[in-house]
Amino acid sequence: MKVKTSVSLSEDLVLGMDTLLKHPGLPSTRSAFLEEALRQFIADAERRARDDQDLDILNRRSRKLNREAADTLGYQTDL
């Protein structure tokens, strides 16, 4: 379902968007262009949030993970 909304943008953004709308392979309307850009922005923000959460987990458990890695490396022998 589409919801009609109104957005105020800087003139330079509108001019840049209108220029891009002329290129093949890109959305052909402002609405489609903005929708696609916003979807990408949201996906990127969600990915960054997951990455930050993963990094936090790794940092909190780094000592244990490093000990396990050192232990595992101790079992390796030279060929």
C-alpha positions in Angstrom: 0.0 0.0 0.0 1.3 3.4 -0.9 0.9 6.4 1.4 1.0 9.9 0.0 3.3 12.2 1.8 5.0 15.6 1.3 8.7 16.2 1.6 10.7 19.4 1.4 14.1 19.0 -0.2 17.0 21.3 -1.0 17.0 22.6 -4.5 20.4 21.1 -5.3 19.1 17.6 -4.3 16.1 17.9 -6.5 18.2 19.1 -9.5 20.6 16.2 -8.9 17.8 13.7 -8.7 16.1 15.1 -11.8 19.5 14.7 -13.7 19.8 11.1 -12.5 16.2 10.3 -13.5 17.2 10.7 -17.2 19.7 7.8 -17.0 18.4 4.4 -18.1 18.2 1.7 -15.5 17.3 4.2 -12.7 13.8 4.9 -11.5 11.9 7.1 -13.9 9.9 9.1 -11.3 10.9 11.1 -8.2 8.7 9.0 -6.0 10.3 5.7 -7.2 13.8 7.2 -7.0 13.2 8.4 -3.4 11.6 5.1 -2.4 14.5 3.1 -3.7 17.0 5.4 -2.1 15.2 5.2 1.3 15.0 1.4 1.1 18.8 1.3 0.5 19.4 3.7 3.3 17.3 1.7 5.7 19.0 -1.6 4.7 22.4 0.0 5.2 21.4 1.3 8.6 20.1 -2.1 9.7 23.3 -3.8 8.4 25.5 -1.2 10.4 23.4 -1.9 13.5 23.9 -5.7 13.2 27.6 -5.1 12.5 27.9 -2.9 15.6 26.1 -5.5 17.7 28.4 -8.3 16.4 31.5 -6.2 17.1 30.3 -5.5 20.7 29.8 -9.3 21.2 33.3 -10.0 19.9 34.9 -7.3 22.0 33.1 -8.5 25.1 34.3 -12.1 24.5 37.7 -11.4 23.0 39.8 -12.7 25.8 38.1 -16.1 25.8 38.1 -16.3 22.0 41.9 -15.4 21.9 42.6 -18.1 24.5 40.7 -20.7 22.5 42.5 -19.7 19.3 45.9 -19.9 21.0 44.9 -23.4 22.4 43.9 -24.5 18.9 47.1 -23.2 17.4 49.0 -25.2 20.0 47.8 -28.5 18.4 49.2 -27.6 15.0 52.5 -29.1 13.9 54.9 -28.1 11.2 54.7 -30.2 8.0 
